[in-house]
Amino acid sequence: MNHDFKKLDQIDLDFFSEVIGKDHVMADPSDRERYGKDETEDLLFPPEVVLRPRKTDEISRIMGYCHEHSIPVTPIGALTGLSGGALSVYGGVGLSLERMNSIISIDEDNLQATVEPGVITQVFQEAVEKVGLYYPPDPASRGSCFIGGNLAENSGGPHAVKYGVTRDYVLNLEVVLPDGAVIWTGANTLKNATGYDLTHLMVGSEGTLGVITKAVFKLIPRPRLNVLLLIPFRSAVNACRAVSATFKAGIIPSAMEFMERDALDLVNETFQMGVEIPEDIEAHLLVELDGADLNVLMDQAASLSTLMDSHDCGEILFAETEAQKDKLWSMRRKVGEAVKAASIYKEEDTVVPRFQLPELLQEVKRLGEAHGFRSVCYGHAGDGNLHVNILKGDMSDEQWDHGLDTAIRDLFSFVHDLGGTISGEHGIGFVQKDYMDIVFGERQMDLMRALKGVFDPKGIMNPGKVL
């Protein structure tokens, strides 16, 4: 696609100031740099200007102008992404959605909510919990990430194993298209068989097809009770094997997280969590069960404990208080931060059918030995989503910059051969696009390029991502 984009000048900045006010047009180098990096490795791509609109019609005018003048636009959320999806690779406009941060309505009668993209995910969850409702998608960064970013990446999180991912809760979207037109993609109904499904096409499109300005979510009743168990294993492979066995036994956890020993050791070191791990333990599963009847939950926990014993587990920790539960969940959610504090790293977001998890973990370790890297693995074991963190450690710059591509390509090819794919929830963005050929043939890629061309014929919408 042609990327002959216009460089911004004062006339452009004057127009943007007229639309959203001068205070929200940010061209200072320090501001541009701040909006030019996310949590993806050490990448930096500052936009030429950062715009912070407040209303849909402002975004419509901005997009119409940028379309007319061939100015690239990159939607920016909370900058918590791990694939470089919000980085302004071609400069142009960095369109920050941070001021569009209203929960417009919570409809308790229809179990729906209408939300703007700049709302923090945890803020939204807590707002609906106050009226006894539940919005399950909960990425590790839920305390800082935006709903808009969750929509862009089709985020999941620990509770996706039972409740599904972001896409499963989206009924309707207001979208500003690259030429400035404003559309609604669906209907505020639980069933909709009317035409092509533009709503779910937009979710997970990583800001390459348009700017989401409102989302209508379905909600569910909040589960009243839960129990949480931390289960240690003397073999990481056995921990992975226990995952599939749990579902085959008819137990459906609301969360089932895998953490190998190095992951928890890093959390302990970085945050002084004070959790003692016996020397013979290689990995843990953090398992949550939820429901409305405590007796049923305790019976399930007992059955789960018996099943885990058959996979050579150690002493199971049963979280008896809310404080204990919060501590265990805090440990899990801090793993990514702890890995980042320990070393420069690359994170690969692999996902396979859950029964193949043991094979995937073994292959990761084999590749590490073959290519000389250390890996720290953790993730959402219940749905087969393993986050593979490759640490630079003592690797030379040459090995790090030029030697890892072969290892990553081998890993992704192995994942594909297992029936999996190369991203479960972090998206393709900027850093994974060169591996798309592993999972898609040229015909599928042509279809995606054609879709992109229909929505965005000038290629101004988040260029340099996915394709």
C-alpha positions as CSV (number, residue, x, y, z in Angstrom):
1,M,0.0,0.0,0.0
2,N,1.3,3.5,-0.9
3,H,2.8,5.3,2.1
4,D,3.5,8.7,0.4
5,F,2.3,10.7,3.4
6,K,2.2,14.4,3.8
7,K,4.5,16.0,6.5
8,L,2.7,18.3,8.9
9,D,3.0,22.0,8.7
10,Q,1.7,25.0,10.5
11,I,-1.5,25.1,8.4
12,D,-2.3,21.6,9.6
13,L,-1.6,22.5,13.3
14,D,-3.8,25.6,13.0
15,F,-6.7,23.5,11.7
16,F,-6.4,21.0,14.5
17,S,-6.3,23.8,17.0
18,E,-9.5,25.2,15.6
19,V,-11.2,21.8,16.0
20,I,-10.1,20.8,19.5
21,G,-8.5,23.9,21.0
22,K,-4.8,24.8,21.1
23,D,-4.3,23.2,24.6
24,H,-5.0,19.8,23.1
25,V,-2.6,20.0,20.2
26,M,0.7,18.9,21.5
27,A,3.8,19.3,19.3
28,D,6.5,19.7,22.0
29,P,9.3,17.1,21.5
30,S,8.9,15.8,25.1
31,D,5.1,15.3,24.6
32,R,5.7,13.6,21.3
33,E,8.2,11.2,22.8
34,R,5.9,10.4,25.7
35,Y,3.2,9.3,23.3
36,G,5.7,7.5,21.0
37,K,6.4,4.5,23.2
38,D,4.4,1.8,24.8
39,E,5.3,-1.4,26.8
40,T,6.8,-3.1,23.7
41,E,10.5,-3.7,24.2
42,D,12.4,-0.4,23.8
43,L,10.7,0.9,20.6
44,L,10.2,4.7,20.1
45,F,8.2,6.2,17.3
46,P,7.0,9.7,18.2
47,P,4.1,11.2,16.2
48,E,4.6,14.6,14.6
49,V,1.7,15.9,16.7
50,V,-0.5,14.5,19.5
51,L,-4.2,15.4,19.3
52,R,-6.5,14.9,22.3
53,P,-10.1,15.2,21.1
54,R,-13.1,15.0,23.4
55,K,-16.0,14.3,21.0
56,T,-16.9,12.1,18.1
57,D,-17.5,15.0,15.8
58,E,-14.1,16.3,16.5
59,I,-12.5,13.0,15.5
60,S,-14.7,13.0,12.4
61,R,-13.4,16.4,11.4
62,I,-9.8,15.4,12.1
63,M,-10.1,12.1,10.1
64,G,-11.8,13.9,7.2
65,Y,-9.0,16.4,7.1
66,C,-6.2,13.8,7.4
67,H,-7.9,11.7,4.7
68,E,-8.1,14.6,2.3
69,H,-4.4,15.6,2.9
70,S,-3.0,12.0,3.2
71,I,-1.8,12.4,6.8
72,P,-1.3,9.2,8.7
73,V,-3.3,8.7,12.0
74,T,-2.4,6.4,14.8
75,P,-5.1,5.9,17.5
76,I,-3.4,5.9,21.0
77,G,-4.9,4.6,24.2
78,A,-3.1,4.0,27.5
79,L,0.1,2.8,25.8
80,T,0.1,-0.5,27.7
81,G,0.3,-2.6,24.5
82,L,2.9,-5.3,23.9
83,S,3.0,-5.4,20.1
84,G,3.7,-1.8,19.2
85,G,0.1,-1.3,17.9
86,A,-0.2,2.3,19.1
87,L,3.2,3.5,17.9
88,S,3.3,6.2,15.1
89,V,5.6,4.4,12.8
90,Y,5.0,6.9,10.0
91,G,4.8,10.0,12.2
92,G,1.7,12.0,11.4
93,V,-1.0,12.4,14.0
94,G,-1.0,10.5,17.3
95,L,-4.8,10.5,18.1
96,S,-5.0,10.1,21.9
97,L,-8.4,8.9,23.1
98,E,-7.6,9.7,26.8
99,R,-10.2,12.5,27.1
100,M,-13.0,10.3,25.8
101,N,-13.4,8.6,29.2
102,S,-17.0,8.6,30.1
103,I,-19.2,5.6,31.1
104,I,-22.2,7.0,29.3
105,S,-24.8,4.6,30.7
106,I,-25.3,1.3,32.6
107,D,-28.6,-0.2,31.6
108,E,-29.5,-2.5,34.5
109,D,-32.7,-3.7,32.8
110,N,-31.1,-4.9,29.6
111,L,-27.7,-5.7,31.2
112,Q,-25.8,-3.4,28.9
113,A,-23.4,-0.5,29.2
114,T,-22.3,2.2,26.7
115,V,-18.7,3.3,27.2
116,E,-16.2,5.7,25.6
117,P,-12.8,4.3,24.6
118,G,-10.7,6.2,27.2
119,V,-12.3,4.5,30.2
120,I,-9.9,2.4,32.2
121,T,-11.0,-1.2,32.2
122,Q,-10.9,-1.6,36.0
123,V,-12.9,1.6,36.4
124,F,-15.6,0.2,34.1
125,Q,-15.6,-3.2,35.9
126,E,-16.0,-1.6,39.3
127,A,-18.8,0.6,38.1
128,V,-20.9,-2.3,36.9
129,E,-20.0,-4.4,40.0
130,K,-21.7,-1.7,42.1
131,V,-25.0,-2.6,40.6
132,G,-24.4,-6.4,40.8
133,L,-23.2,-6.9,37.2
134,Y,-20.0,-8.2,35.7
135,Y,-17.7,-7.4,32.7
136,P,-15.2,-10.3,32.7
137,P,-12.3,-9.4,30.3
138,D,-9.5,-8.5,32.6
139,P,-6.0,-8.1,31.1
140,A,-3.1,-7.9,33.5
141,S,-2.9,-4.1,32.9
142,R,-6.6,-3.7,33.7
143,G,-5.8,-1.0,36.3
144,S,-4.3,1.3,33.6
145,C,-5.3,0.0,30.1
146,F,-8.2,1.6,28.2
147,I,-11.4,-0.1,26.9
148,G,-10.4,1.2,23.4
149,G,-7.2,-0.7,23.5
150,N,-9.0,-3.8,24.7
151,L,-11.3,-3.5,21.7
152,A,-8.4,-2.9,19.3
153,E,-6.5,-6.1,20.5
154,N,-9.6,-8.2,21.5
155,S,-8.1,-8.5,24.9
156,G,-8.7,-11.5,27.1
157,G,-7.1,-12.1,30.5
158,P,-7.4,-14.8,33.2
159,H,-11.1,-15.1,33.1
160,A,-11.4,-15.6,29.4
161,V,-11.2,-19.4,29.9
162,K,-14.8,-19.4,31.3
163,Y,-16.2,-16.1,30.2
164,G,-14.7,-15.3,26.9
165,V,-12.7,-12.4,25.4
166,T,-13.6,-8.7,24.7
167,R,-15.3,-9.6,21.4
168,D,-17.8,-11.8,23.2
169,Y,-19.3,-8.8,25.0
170,V,-19.5,-6.2,22.2
171,L,-23.0,-5.6,20.8
172,N,-22.5,-2.4,18.8
173,L,-19.8,0.2,18.1
174,E,-19.7,3.8,17.0
175,V,-16.8,4.1,14.6
176,V,-15.3,7.0,12.7
177,L,-14.0,5.8,9.4
178,P,-10.7,7.0,7.9
179,D,-12.6,9.5,5.6
180,G,-14.4,11.0,8.6
181,A,-17.8,9.2,8.2
182,V,-19.4,8.1,11.4
183,I,-21.2,4.8,11.5
184,W,-22.8,2.3,14.0
185,T,-21.7,-1.2,13.2
186,G,-24.6,-3.3,14.7
187,A,-27.5,-3.2,17.0
188,N,-28.0,-3.1,20.8
189,T,-29.5,-6.6,20.7
190,L,-28.2,-10.0,21.8
191,K,-29.0,-11.5,18.4
192,N,-28.2,-10.0,15.1
193,A,-28.2,-11.8,11.8
194,T,-28.5,-8.6,9.6
195,G,-25.8,-8.4,7.0
196,Y,-22.1,-8.8,7.5
197,D,-20.7,-8.6,11.1
198,L,-18.9,-5.3,11.0
199,T,-18.9,-5.1,14.8
200,H,-16.7,-8.1,15.3
201,L,-14.6,-7.2,12.3
202,M,-13.7,-4.0,14.1
203,V,-12.8,-5.7,17.3
204,G,-9.3,-6.9,17.1
205,S,-8.5,-4.8,14.0
206,E,-5.9,-2.9,15.9
207,G,-6.9,0.6,14.9
208,T,-6.3,-0.1,11.2
209,L,-9.9,0.2,9.9
210,G,-11.3,3.1,11.9
211,V,-11.5,4.9,15.3
212,I,-13.9,3.4,17.9
213,T,-15.6,6.2,19.7
214,K,-18.4,4.4,21.6
215,A,-19.0,0.7,22.5
216,V,-22.1,-1.0,23.7
217,F,-21.3,-4.0,25.9
218,K,-23.5,-6.8,27.2
219,L,-23.0,-7.6,30.9
220,I,-23.8,-10.6,33.0
221,P,-24.8,-11.1,36.6
222,R,-21.8,-11.0,38.9
223,P,-20.8,-14.4,40.4
224,R,-21.3,-14.2,44.1
225,L,-18.6,-16.6,45.4
226,N,-15.2,-17.8,44.4
227,V,-12.4,-20.0,45.8
228,L,-8.8,-19.7,44.8
229,L,-6.0,-22.3,44.9
230,L,-2.3,-22.0,44.3
231,I,-1.0,-25.4,43.2
232,P,2.7,-26.2,43.1
233,F,4.2,-28.8,40.8
234,R,7.5,-30.6,40.8
235,S,7.4,-30.7,37.0
236,A,6.4,-27.8,34.8
237,V,5.3,-30.2,32.1
238,N,3.1,-32.0,34.6
239,A,1.5,-28.7,35.5
240,C,0.6,-28.2,31.8
241,R,-0.7,-31.7,31.6
242,A,-3.0,-31.1,34.6
243,V,-4.7,-28.3,32.7
244,S,-6.3,-30.4,30.0
245,A,-7.1,-33.1,32.6
246,T,-9.1,-30.6,34.6
247,F,-11.5,-29.9,31.8
248,K,-11.7,-33.6,30.8
249,A,-12.9,-34.2,34.4
250,G,-15.7,-31.8,33.9
251,I,-14.3,-29.0,36.1
252,I,-14.6,-25.6,34.4
253,P,-12.5,-23.0,36.4
254,S,-13.2,-19.3,36.1
255,A,-9.4,-18.8,35.8
256,M,-6.5,-21.2,35.3
257,E,-3.1,-19.5,35.2
258,F,0.3,-21.1,34.7
259,M,3.5,-19.6,36.2
260,E,6.9,-21.4,36.0
261,R,9.2,-21.0,38.9
262,D,11.4,-18.3,37.4
263,A,8.3,-16.1,37.0
264,L,7.4,-16.2,40.7
265,D,11.1,-15.9,41.7
266,L,11.3,-12.6,39.7
267,V,8.1,-11.3,41.3
268,N,9.5,-12.1,44.8
269,E,12.8,-10.4,44.0
270,T,11.2,-7.3,42.4
271,F,8.3,-6.7,44.8
272,Q,9.4,-8.5,48.0
273,M,6.2,-10.6,48.0
274,G,7.7,-13.0,50.7
275,V,6.3,-16.1,49.2
276,E,8.5,-19.2,49.9
277,I,8.8,-21.7,47.1
278,P,10.2,-25.1,47.9
279,E,13.4,-26.1,46.1
280,D,11.8,-29.0,44.2
281,I,8.9,-26.9,42.7
282,E,9.2,-26.0,39.0
283,A,5.8,-24.4,38.3
284,H,2.4,-23.3,39.7
285,L,-1.1,-23.2,38.6
286,L,-3.4,-20.5,40.1
287,V,-6.9,-21.8,39.8
288,E,-10.1,-20.0,40.6
289,L,-13.6,-21.5,40.8
290,D,-16.7,-19.4,41.0
291,G,-20.4,-19.8,41.4
292,A,-23.4,-19.2,43.6
293,D,-23.2,-22.2,46.0
294,L,-20.3,-22.5,48.4
295,N,-20.9,-26.2,49.0
296,V,-20.7,-26.9,45.2
297,L,-17.5,-24.9,45.0
298,M,-15.9,-26.7,47.9
299,D,-16.8,-30.1,46.3
300,Q,-15.2,-28.9,43.0
301,A,-12.1,-27.8,44.9
302,A,-11.8,-31.2,46.6
303,S,-12.2,-33.0,43.3
304,L,-9.6,-30.6,41.7
305,S,-7.1,-31.3,44.6
306,T,-7.5,-35.1,44.1
307,L,-6.9,-34.7,40.4
308,M,-3.8,-32.5,41.0
309,D,-2.3,-35.1,43.3
310,S,-2.3,-37.5,40.4
311,H,0.0,-35.1,38.6
312,D,2.7,-35.0,41.3
313,C,1.8,-31.6,42.8
314,G,3.1,-30.3,46.1
315,E,1.1,-28.9,49.0
316,I,-1.8,-26.9,47.7
317,L,-2.4,-23.4,49.2
318,F,-6.1,-22.6,49.6
319,A,-6.7,-18.8,49.9
320,E,-8.9,-18.4,52.9
321,T,-9.4,-14.7,53.0
322,E,-9.9,-11.9,50.5
323,A,-6.5,-10.5,51.5
324,Q,-4.8,-13.8,50.5
325,K,-6.7,-13.9,47.2
326,D,-5.7,-10.3,46.4
327,K,-2.0,-11.2,47.2
328,L,-2.1,-14.3,44.9
329,W,-3.7,-12.4,42.1
330,S,-1.3,-9.5,42.6
331,M,1.6,-11.9,42.2
332,R,0.2,-13.2,38.9
333,R,-0.5,-9.7,37.5
334,K,2.9,-8.4,38.4
335,V,4.9,-11.1,36.5
336,G,5.1,-9.1,33.3
337,E,6.4,-6.0,35.2
338,A,8.9,-8.2,37.1
339,V,10.3,-9.7,33.9
340,K,10.7,-6.2,32.4
341,A,12.5,-5.0,35.5
342,A,14.9,-8.0,35.3
343,S,16.1,-7.6,31.7
344,I,15.5,-6.4,28.2
345,Y,13.1,-8.9,26.8
346,K,10.8,-9.9,23.9
347,E,7.4,-11.4,24.7
348,E,5.7,-13.8,22.4
349,D,2.0,-14.4,22.8
350,T,1.6,-18.0,21.6
351,V,-1.7,-19.9,21.9
352,V,-2.3,-23.6,21.2
353,P,-5.1,-26.1,21.9
354,R,-4.7,-26.6,25.7
355,F,-3.9,-30.3,25.4
356,Q,-0.7,-29.3,23.4
357,L,0.6,-27.0,26.2
358,P,3.2,-29.5,27.4
359,E,4.6,-29.9,23.9
360,L,4.8,-26.1,23.5
361,L,6.6,-25.6,26.8
362,Q,9.1,-28.3,26.0
363,E,9.8,-26.8,22.6
364,V,10.3,-23.3,24.1
365,K,13.0,-24.7,26.4
366,R,14.6,-26.7,23.6
367,L,14.8,-23.6,21.4
368,G,16.3,-21.7,24.3
369,E,19.1,-24.3,24.6
370,A,19.7,-24.3,20.9
371,H,19.8,-20.6,20.5
372,G,21.3,-19.6,23.8
373,F,18.4,-17.6,25.4
374,R,16.7,-17.8,28.8
375,S,12.9,-17.8,28.8
376,V,10.3,-17.2,31.5
377,C,6.9,-18.6,30.7
378,Y,3.5,-17.9,32.2
379,G,0.0,-17.3,30.9
380,H,-3.6,-18.3,30.6
381,A,-3.2,-22.0,30.7
382,G,-6.9,-22.7,30.7
383,D,-7.2,-21.5,27.1
384,G,-3.8,-22.6,25.9
385,N,-2.3,-19.0,25.9
386,L,1.4,-19.1,26.9
387,H,3.3,-15.9,27.2
388,V,6.9,-16.7,26.3
389,N,9.3,-14.0,27.6
390,I,12.8,-14.2,26.0
391,L,15.3,-12.4,28.2
392,K,18.4,-10.8,26.8
393,G,20.5,-11.5,29.9
394,D,24.1,-12.1,28.8
395,M,23.3,-12.3,25.1
396,S,25.4,-10.0,22.9
397,D,23.8,-7.2,21.0
398,E,24.5,-9.1,17.8
399,Q,22.8,-12.2,19.0
400,W,19.8,-10.2,20.4
401,D,19.3,-8.0,17.3
402,H,20.0,-10.5,14.6
403,G,20.0,-14.0,16.0
404,L,16.6,-14.3,17.5
405,D,14.5,-14.1,14.4
406,T,15.2,-17.7,13.4
407,A,14.3,-18.9,16.9
408,I,11.1,-17.0,17.0
409,R,10.2,-18.2,13.5
410,D,10.9,-21.7,14.5
411,L,8.7,-21.3,17.6
412,F,5.8,-19.8,15.6
413,S,6.1,-22.6,13.0
414,F,5.9,-25.2,15.8
415,V,2.9,-23.4,17.3
416,H,1.1,-23.4,13.9
417,D,1.9,-27.1,13.4
418,L,0.1,-27.8,16.8
419,G,-3.0,-26.1,15.5
420,G,-2.3,-22.8,17.3
421,T,-1.5,-19.3,16.3
422,I,1.0,-16.5,17.0
423,S,-1.1,-14.1,19.1
424,G,-3.8,-14.9,21.6
425,E,-4.5,-11.4,22.9
426,H,-1.6,-9.0,22.4
427,G,-2.2,-8.5,18.7
428,I,0.2,-8.4,15.7
429,G,0.9,-4.7,15.7
430,F,4.3,-3.6,14.5
431,V,6.6,-6.4,15.9
432,Q,4.8,-9.5,14.7
433,K,3.7,-8.6,11.2
434,D,6.7,-10.2,9.5
435,Y,5.5,-13.6,10.8
436,M,2.0,-13.5,9.4
437,D,3.1,-15.7,6.5
438,I,3.5,-18.6,9.0
439,V,-0.2,-18.8,9.7
440,F,-1.8,-17.3,6.6
441,G,-1.3,-18.1,2.9
442,E,-1.2,-15.4,0.2
443,R,-4.9,-15.8,-0.5
444,Q,-5.9,-15.0,3.1
445,M,-3.4,-12.1,3.2
446,D,-4.9,-10.7,-0.1
447,L,-8.4,-10.8,1.5
448,M,-7.1,-8.9,4.5
449,R,-5.4,-6.3,2.3
450,A,-8.6,-6.0,0.3
451,L,-10.6,-5.4,3.4
452,K,-8.1,-2.8,4.5
453,G,-8.4,-1.1,1.1
454,V,-12.2,-0.9,1.3
455,F,-12.1,0.8,4.7
456,D,-9.0,2.8,4.2
457,P,-8.1,3.3,0.5
458,K,-5.4,5.9,1.2
459,G,-3.8,3.7,3.9
460,I,-3.7,6.5,6.5
461,M,-5.2,4.5,9.4
462,N,-2.5,3.2,11.7
463,P,-0.1,2.3,8.8
464,G,2.8,-0.1,9.4
465,K,0.7,-2.5,11.5
466,V,-0.6,-6.0,11.0
467,L,-0.2,-6.2,7.2
